[in-house]
Amino acid sequence: MKILIWIKKEDAISGNITEHHIQCPQPGYQNYIQVIISQDEFVRLRDKALDTKETYPDFARKHYHDLDKEFDETAFGD
């Protein structure tokens, strides 16, 4: 199976895909090109994108330092 994606022209030249889109991005479409990749390559890109994004639990722990402590103390009545 082959998958069509849109990537930045600079990424195509460098060989390092920093972001990708399923549909042509608007505006700025003139800075993107359409490429064909394998299913395995697509899965790797998606995994890479997910690995770099902060999850909500990570965000909460980072910005609400006492959240876990308060929950532990009130959850079980200790």
N, C-alpha and C positions, 0 to 999 in steps of 0.2 A: 504494500500500500504506500502511496506517495501523498504528501500533504503540501498544500500551497500556503505559504505565509508571506507576509510583508516585513521586510527588514530595512534598516537605514542603509543608504548607499555606502556610507563610511564603514559600516560593519561588514558589508560584502567585500570591500577592498581589503580590510584588515584581517578578515577571517574569524573575527570574534564577535558573535552576535550578542549585543547587550540588551536588546529588547526586540520583541516580535509581536505581530498583530495578525489576526485571522482575516480581518477586513482592512482595506486600505485606509490609513488614518486621514482624517480630515480635520483641520487644514494641514498643510505641509506635505501633501501627497507627492509633490515633486521631489522630495528628499528620500523617498522610499522606492524599493523595487520588489517585485514578486519573485520568490524562489521556490523550488520544489525540494522538499527534504523527505527522508524516510520516516516511518512511524517511530523507530528507535531514536532518531535525532530529535523528533518532536517531543517525545517523552523526556529526554534529557534536558531540553530547553525548559519545559514546564517544571520539572523538578528543580532546576537551577533557579527559576523565578520564585518558586515557593520557598526555597531554602533561604533566600535573601530577604524575605518579607517577615516582619515581626508579627507574631501571633498575638491575639488579644490577651491571653494569660501572661505572656511575656511583657506586654505593654503594662498591664495592671501591676505586676510585681515591680516593674521598673519605676512606675510613677506613684504607686500607693504602697510604700514600704511596709507599713504595718498591717496591710490587708490580711495576710496569712495568719499573723499573730492574733488579730482581733477575731478572725473566724474560728481559730482553734480554741480560743478562750470561751467564746459564746456558744459554739456549736454543741458542746457536750456539758455545759454548765460547770466547767472547772473554775 
